[in-house]
Amino acid sequence: MSTDYTPETIQVGPPPKTLRQRRPHLLPGWVLKATMAVSGALWVTFVAIHLFGNLKVFQGADDFNGYAAWLRAA
């Protein structure tokens, strides 16, 4: 059994042809992170408002109908 390993026969990592250069973004990283934070905050607000509205079901028909009328008016 031969153990003649040379640097050319030992491969560490993926083959060279599978390596790709990442394309740089057109915007800086802080702009992308700020956009993600703002859109996440808007999404959480949207979900919280709808959760609050759906919980009106447990307060009775009058409260739920008032919420429905508020949605139609808004």
HELIX and SHEET records of a PDB file:
HELIX    1   1 PRO A   16  THR A   18  5                                   3    
HELIX    2   2 GLY A   29  LEU A   55  1                                  27    
HELIX    3   3 LYS A   56  GLN A   59  5                                   4    
HELIX    4   4 ALA A   61  ALA A   73  1                                  13    
END                                                                             
